[in-house]
Amino acid sequence: MNANASRSLADQRADKLPGLASFEAWMSINRPMLAAMTELNGRFLEQVSRANNEWLGFVNRRFNEDMAASQRFMECKTVQDLFAAYSDFFQRAQQQYQAEFQYFARLNQKLADETTSVIKSHIDEVEAEVDVRH
C-alpha cells in the first residue's frame, strides 16, 4: 500500500469518525508542548540517574569512614584521645555532608536552568509557528 492510498484511507476514516479529526487537530496544536515535555523528561531522567550515582557514592564513602572511625575509637587509650577522635570524625562528617548538599543544590539549579531553557526554546518555536500561520 503506498502513501497516497494510506492517506486516503485516513481521510475516509476522519470523515466517518469526527473524533479522529479532532484528535489530530488537538495533536497538531499540542505537538510543541509534547516535544518539550519529552525533552524535559529525558533531561530529568539523566539528572535523577546522576543524583542516584552521586548519592550512592557518598553513602558508600561515609560508610567506609564510619567503619574506620569505629576502629579509631577502639584504639583510643585515654579520654582525651577519644574526644579528639570524635571531634575529628564529626568535623569531617559535617564537611562532607555540607559538600554533598552543596553538590545537590548545584545539580538542582542546573536542572531548573535546563528546564527554563527548554521551555523558552519551545515557546520561541511555537511563537514562530503561530506567526507563520497568521
C-alpha positions, 0 to 999 in steps of 0.5 A: 500500500503506498502513501497516497492510498494510506492517506486516503484511507485516513481521510475516509476514516476522519470523515466517518469518525469526527473524533479522529479529526479532532484528535489530530487537530488537538495533536497538531496544536499540542505537538510543541508542548509534547516535544518539550515535555519529552525533552524535559523528561529525558533531561530529568531522567539523566539528572535523577540517574546522576543524583542516584550515582552521586548519592550512592557514592557518598553513602558508600564513602561515609560508610567506609569512614564510619567503619574506620572511625569505629576502629579509631575509637577502639584504639583510643587509650585515654579520654582525651584521645577519644574526644579528639577522635570524635571531634575529628570524625564529626568535623569531617562528617559535617564537611562532607555532608555540607559538600554533598548538599552543596553538590545537590543544590548545584545539580538542582539549579542546573536542572531548573536552568535546563528546564527554563531553557527548554521551555523558552526554546519551545515557546520561541518555536511555537511563537514562530509557528503561530506567526507563520500561520497568521 
